[in-house]
């Protein structure tokens, strides 16, 4: 007989959200994670009084009030607004693409002038690759200055070698507004994400440093159902082939001064530096410290032993994933959720909403099963 209602593999956002909702409903959960800490890639670690985002910047934003109310159960959020800068050929530009960017590029003052500059540069025709798609959306100046080399570093290949559908749109904002997100609610949890996860999982059994695949049959038999948040191809022993991911390497430097780059996020959009961006963590929470921690992010191929971050959204990968997805749907004892199991990039709020929706459907199904036949 099963010891738990749910075994949850992974205590990132999807697993922790599902576990909290299940526990609140009176269901028993065991959460396991092969890493030594809570929070998955959202993990933060306090260094010199600064909450460092160990696996890259995580900025919470949503327009879904139910999601916002849920995370507020476990943390107070500050009013941080993400306004990254982009460095290219020695000049700084504003992101996202907005009237500040257009002024910095062309010294235009009005939306009409900016639209005219973009329109005269657009690629005409049916885009055959990511480069042509980007040129059709934003024109040549923005593409060559802020997109081309960044994309090469991010994906490890030239935009001409990437399919057009990877970027269906590139938002252009014709106002002087550097707020990267359009969502109603935005901010960073005060005290860091790890503290938020610790409160989210309070009262729930969690076993860290525990690898599901080292004793899979044992863990599967512990619970009535398994919530799996890892790589879906790994779950099926790569039987249809290995899905491609991009990974990241991080270099964390401590600088013996209060302020190093004046902004939390700076993107490096030309090929003069091998990294894509630098993160100065103290600006997320306005931390007071005599030193500062700056992280450089280096995209890498996801070879054995590396952490997968971004699905490589090619046609072949999507075909392969569809085979895994179909097979997963035939296993009623397992739930597959989160970025790695669903093989798609999802912002944090989308992961939480997905877990909430899946738990809701689980409860409806359970109620249906109790009805007389």
C-alpha positions as CSV (number, residue, x, y, z in Angstrom):
1,X,0.0,0.0,0.0
2,X,1.3,3.5,-0.9
3,X,2.7,5.5,1.9
4,X,2.0,8.9,0.3
5,X,-0.7,10.3,-2.0
6,X,2.0,12.0,-4.1
7,X,5.7,11.6,-4.7
8,X,7.0,14.8,-6.3
9,X,10.2,14.6,-8.1
10,X,11.9,18.1,-8.0
11,X,11.3,20.9,-5.6
12,X,11.4,23.8,-8.1
13,X,8.4,25.9,-8.8
14,X,6.1,23.3,-10.3
15,X,6.9,20.6,-7.7
16,X,6.7,23.0,-4.7
17,X,3.4,24.6,-5.9
18,X,1.8,21.2,-6.5
19,X,3.1,19.9,-3.1
20,X,1.7,23.0,-1.3
21,X,-1.7,22.7,-2.8
22,X,-1.9,19.0,-2.2
23,X,-0.8,19.4,1.4
24,X,-3.4,22.2,1.9
25,X,-6.0,19.8,0.7
26,X,-5.0,17.2,3.3
27,X,-3.0,15.0,1.0
28,X,0.3,13.5,1.9
29,X,3.4,14.3,-0.1
30,X,7.0,13.4,-0.3
31,X,9.2,15.8,-2.3
32,X,12.6,14.6,-3.5
33,X,15.4,16.5,-5.3
34,X,18.8,15.4,-6.4
35,X,20.3,18.8,-5.6
36,X,21.2,19.9,-2.0
37,X,18.9,22.9,-1.8
38,X,15.3,24.0,-2.3
39,X,14.0,26.0,-5.2
40,X,15.6,24.4,-8.3
41,X,17.0,27.1,-10.6
42,X,15.3,29.8,-8.5
43,X,17.7,29.1,-5.6
44,X,19.3,32.1,-4.0
45,X,22.2,32.2,-1.6
46,X,23.2,35.0,0.8
47,X,26.7,36.2,0.2
48,X,28.0,39.3,2.0
49,X,24.5,40.3,2.8
50,X,23.4,40.0,-0.9
51,X,20.9,37.4,-2.1
52,X,22.7,36.0,-5.1
53,X,20.6,34.3,-7.8
54,X,22.7,31.2,-8.1
55,X,21.4,30.0,-11.5
56,X,20.8,33.4,-13.2
57,X,18.4,36.2,-12.7
58,X,14.8,35.4,-11.7
59,X,12.4,38.3,-11.8
60,X,8.8,37.5,-10.9
61,X,6.0,39.0,-12.9
62,X,2.4,38.1,-13.6
63,X,-1.0,39.5,-14.4
64,X,-2.7,36.6,-12.8
65,X,-4.0,37.7,-9.4
66,X,-4.5,34.1,-8.2
67,X,-0.8,33.4,-8.9
68,X,0.3,36.7,-7.3
69,X,-1.8,36.0,-4.2
70,X,-0.4,32.5,-4.0
71,X,3.3,33.5,-3.9
72,X,2.4,36.3,-1.5
73,X,1.5,33.6,1.1
74,X,5.2,32.8,1.3
75,X,7.0,36.1,0.7
76,X,6.6,39.9,0.6
77,X,7.7,41.3,-2.7
78,X,9.5,44.6,-3.4
79,X,8.7,46.9,-6.3
80,X,11.7,46.0,-8.5
81,X,11.1,46.8,-12.1
82,X,13.3,45.0,-14.7
83,X,14.9,47.6,-16.9
84,X,18.0,45.9,-18.5
85,X,20.7,47.7,-20.5
86,X,22.3,46.4,-23.6
87,X,26.0,47.0,-24.4
88,X,27.0,46.8,-28.1
89,X,30.1,48.1,-29.7
90,X,30.9,50.2,-26.7
91,X,27.5,51.9,-26.5
92,X,24.6,51.3,-24.1
93,X,21.0,50.9,-25.2
94,X,17.7,50.5,-23.4
95,X,15.7,47.3,-23.3
96,X,13.1,46.3,-24.3
97,X,13.0,48.0,-27.7
98,X,11.3,51.3,-27.0
99,X,11.5,55.0,-27.8
100,X,14.6,55.3,-25.6
101,X,16.3,52.6,-27.7
102,X,15.3,54.3,-30.9
103,X,16.6,57.6,-29.7
104,X,19.9,55.9,-28.7
105,X,20.2,54.3,-32.2
106,X,19.0,57.1,-34.5
107,X,18.3,60.2,-32.3
108,X,14.6,60.2,-33.4
109,X,12.2,61.9,-31.1
110,X,8.7,60.7,-32.2
111,X,7.0,57.3,-32.7
112,X,6.3,58.3,-36.3
113,X,10.1,58.9,-37.0
114,X,10.9,55.6,-35.3
115,X,8.3,53.6,-37.3
116,X,9.6,55.1,-40.5
117,X,13.2,54.1,-39.8
118,X,12.2,50.5,-39.0
119,X,9.8,50.2,-41.9
120,X,12.5,51.2,-44.5
121,X,14.8,48.5,-43.1
122,X,12.4,45.6,-42.9
123,X,13.1,42.3,-44.8
124,X,10.4,41.9,-47.5
125,X,9.3,38.4,-48.3
126,X,8.6,35.1,-46.5
127,X,11.2,34.6,-43.8
128,X,13.1,31.3,-44.2
129,X,15.1,31.5,-41.0
130,X,15.5,33.4,-37.7
131,X,17.6,36.1,-39.2
132,X,15.1,37.0,-41.9
133,X,12.3,36.7,-39.4
134,X,14.0,39.2,-37.1
135,X,14.8,41.6,-40.0
136,X,11.1,41.5,-41.1
137,X,10.0,42.4,-37.6
138,X,12.5,45.1,-36.5
139,X,14.8,46.0,-39.4
140,X,18.5,45.8,-39.9
141,X,19.9,48.3,-37.4
142,X,18.2,46.7,-34.3
143,X,19.0,43.2,-35.6
144,X,22.7,43.8,-36.2
145,X,23.2,45.9,-33.1
146,X,21.2,44.0,-30.5
147,X,20.0,40.6,-31.8
148,X,22.4,38.9,-34.2
149,X,25.5,38.3,-32.0
150,X,23.5,37.8,-28.8
151,X,21.5,35.1,-30.6
152,X,24.7,33.4,-31.8
153,X,26.0,33.2,-28.2
154,X,22.6,32.2,-26.8
155,X,22.0,29.3,-29.1
156,X,25.5,28.4,-30.3
157,X,24.6,28.9,-34.0
158,X,24.1,31.7,-36.5
159,X,20.5,33.0,-36.7
160,X,20.5,31.9,-40.4
161,X,20.8,28.3,-39.1
162,X,17.8,28.7,-36.8
163,X,14.2,28.3,-37.8
164,X,12.1,31.4,-38.2
165,X,9.3,30.2,-35.9
166,X,11.6,30.5,-32.8
167,X,10.8,34.2,-32.7
168,X,7.2,34.8,-33.7
169,X,7.3,38.4,-32.5
170,X,9.8,40.9,-31.1
171,X,7.9,43.6,-29.2
172,X,8.4,47.2,-30.3
173,X,7.2,49.7,-27.8
174,X,6.7,53.3,-29.1
175,X,6.7,54.9,-25.8
176,X,9.6,56.0,-23.5
177,X,9.1,53.0,-21.2
178,X,12.0,50.8,-20.1
179,X,9.8,48.4,-18.0
180,X,10.7,45.0,-19.6
181,X,7.4,43.4,-18.7
182,X,3.9,44.5,-19.3
183,X,2.5,42.5,-16.3
184,X,0.5,44.2,-13.6
185,X,2.4,42.6,-10.7
186,X,6.2,42.6,-10.6
187,X,8.9,42.2,-8.0
188,X,11.5,40.2,-6.2
189,X,10.7,38.2,-3.0
190,X,12.3,40.1,-0.1
191,X,14.9,37.8,1.5
192,X,15.4,35.8,-1.6
193,X,13.7,32.9,-3.3
194,X,15.1,30.2,-1.1
195,X,13.4,31.6,1.9
196,X,10.1,31.7,-0.1
197,X,10.5,28.0,-1.0
198,X,11.3,27.0,2.6
199,X,7.9,28.6,3.7
200,X,6.1,27.1,0.7
201,X,7.3,23.6,1.7
202,X,6.9,24.0,5.4
203,X,5.4,20.9,7.0
204,X,6.0,18.8,3.9
205,X,8.5,16.0,3.9
206,X,11.4,16.9,1.6
207,X,14.5,14.8,0.9
208,X,17.4,16.6,-0.8
209,X,20.4,14.9,-2.3
210,X,18.1,12.2,-3.5
211,X,18.1,11.0,-7.1
212,X,14.9,9.5,-8.3
213,X,16.6,7.4,-11.0
214,X,18.9,5.7,-8.5
215,X,16.0,3.8,-7.1
216,X,13.1,4.5,-9.3
217,X,10.9,1.4,-8.6
218,X,11.3,2.1,-4.8
219,X,10.1,5.7,-5.1
220,X,7.3,4.9,-7.6
221,X,5.9,2.4,-5.1
222,X,5.9,4.9,-2.3
223,X,3.0,6.9,-3.6
224,X,-0.4,6.7,-5.3
225,X,0.8,9.1,-8.0
226,X,4.1,10.5,-9.1
227,X,4.6,14.2,-10.2
228,X,7.7,14.2,-12.4
229,X,9.3,17.6,-13.2
230,X,12.6,16.4,-14.8
231,X,13.6,15.9,-18.4
232,X,10.9,13.9,-20.1
233,X,13.4,12.1,-22.4
234,X,15.5,11.0,-19.5
235,X,12.3,9.5,-17.9
236,X,11.9,7.3,-20.9
237,X,15.6,6.4,-21.2
238,X,15.9,8.6,-24.4
239,X,14.1,5.9,-26.3
240,X,13.0,8.3,-29.0
241,X,16.3,10.2,-29.0
242,X,17.8,12.9,-26.8
243,X,16.1,16.3,-26.7
244,X,18.4,19.3,-27.1
245,X,18.8,21.9,-24.4
246,X,21.0,24.9,-23.9
247,X,22.9,25.1,-20.6
248,X,24.6,27.9,-18.7
249,X,27.9,28.4,-16.9
250,X,28.2,31.1,-14.3
251,X,31.2,33.0,-13.0
252,X,30.5,34.9,-9.7
253,X,32.9,37.7,-8.9
254,X,33.1,39.8,-5.7
255,X,34.1,43.4,-6.3
256,X,35.5,45.5,-3.4
257,X,33.2,48.5,-4.1
258,X,29.6,49.2,-3.6
259,X,28.4,49.5,-7.2
260,X,30.0,47.9,-10.2
261,X,27.7,48.4,-13.2
262,X,24.8,50.6,-11.9
263,X,22.1,48.2,-13.0
264,X,20.9,44.7,-12.2
265,X,21.1,43.3,-15.7
266,X,23.4,44.3,-18.6
267,X,23.2,42.3,-21.9
268,X,26.3,41.9,-24.0
269,X,25.0,42.0,-27.5
270,X,28.1,42.0,-29.6
271,X,30.7,39.3,-30.0
272,X,33.5,41.0,-28.1
273,X,32.6,39.1,-24.9
274,X,31.8,35.4,-24.8
275,X,29.1,35.9,-22.2
276,X,25.5,37.1,-22.8
277,X,24.9,39.1,-19.7
278,X,26.1,40.2,-16.3
279,X,24.0,40.3,-13.2
280,X,24.7,42.6,-10.3
281,X,22.5,41.0,-7.6
282,X,22.4,43.7,-5.0
283,X,20.2,45.9,-7.3
284,X,17.4,43.4,-7.1
285,X,16.7,44.2,-3.4
286,X,18.7,47.4,-3.0
287,X,21.0,45.5,-0.6
288,X,23.4,47.6,1.5
289,X,26.9,46.2,1.4
290,X,30.5,47.5,1.0
291,X,31.1,44.9,-1.7
292,X,29.0,43.7,-4.7
293,X,28.6,40.3,-6.4
294,X,28.5,40.2,-10.2
295,X,27.7,37.1,-12.3
296,X,28.6,36.5,-15.9
297,X,26.4,34.0,-17.9
298,X,28.0,31.8,-20.6
299,X,25.6,29.7,-22.7
300,X,26.8,26.2,-23.4
301,X,25.7,23.1,-25.1
302,X,23.9,20.8,-22.6
303,X,26.4,18.0,-22.5
304,X,26.3,15.2,-20.0
305,X,26.4,16.4,-16.4
306,X,25.2,20.0,-17.2
307,X,22.0,21.5,-16.0
308,X,19.4,21.9,-18.8
309,X,17.9,25.4,-19.0
310,X,16.4,26.2,-22.4
311,X,14.7,23.8,-24.8
312,X,16.1,24.1,-28.4
313,X,12.9,24.7,-30.2
314,X,13.6,23.2,-33.5
315,X,11.2,21.2,-35.7
316,X,13.0,17.9,-35.1
317,X,13.0,18.5,-31.3
318,X,9.3,19.2,-31.3
319,X,8.6,16.1,-33.3
320,X,10.7,14.0,-30.8
321,X,9.0,15.7,-27.9
322,X,5.5,14.9,-29.3
323,X,6.4,11.2,-29.2
324,X,7.4,11.4,-25.5
325,X,4.3,13.5,-24.7
326,X,2.0,10.9,-26.3
327,X,3.7,8.1,-24.3
328,X,3.5,10.1,-21.1
329,X,-0.2,10.6,-21.5
330,X,-0.7,6.8,-21.5
331,X,0.7,6.5,-17.9
332,X,-2.2,7.4,-15.5
333,X,0.0,7.1,-12.4
334,X,2.3,9.9,-13.4
335,X,1.9,13.6,-13.9
336,X,4.5,15.4,-16.1
337,X,4.9,19.1,-15.5
338,X,7.2,22.0,-15.6
339,X,9.8,23.3,-18.2
340,X,11.7,20.1,-18.5
341,X,8.8,17.7,-18.6
342,X,6.8,19.9,-21.0
343,X,9.8,20.8,-23.1
344,X,9.0,24.5,-23.4
345,X,10.3,27.7,-22.0
346,X,7.9,29.0,-19.3
347,X,8.2,32.1,-17.1
348,X,7.9,31.5,-13.4
349,X,4.3,32.6,-13.2
350,X,3.3,30.3,-16.0
351,X,4.9,27.3,-14.3
352,X,2.9,28.1,-11.1
353,X,-0.3,28.6,-13.0
354,X,0.3,25.3,-14.8
355,X,0.8,23.4,-11.5
356,X,-2.4,25.1,-10.1
357,X,-4.4,24.1,-13.1
358,X,-3.2,20.5,-13.0
359,X,-3.9,20.1,-9.3
360,X,-7.4,21.5,-9.9
361,X,-8.0,19.0,-12.6
362,X,-6.7,16.2,-10.3
363,X,-9.2,17.2,-7.6
364,X,-12.1,17.2,-10.2
365,X,-11.1,13.8,-11.4
366,X,-10.9,12.5,-7.9
367,X,-14.4,13.8,-7.2
368,X,-15.7,12.2,-10.4
369,X,-14.1,8.9,-9.5
370,X,-16.2,8.9,-6.2
371,X,-19.5,9.3,-8.0
372,X,-21.7,6.2,-8.2
373,X,-21.4,4.4,-11.5
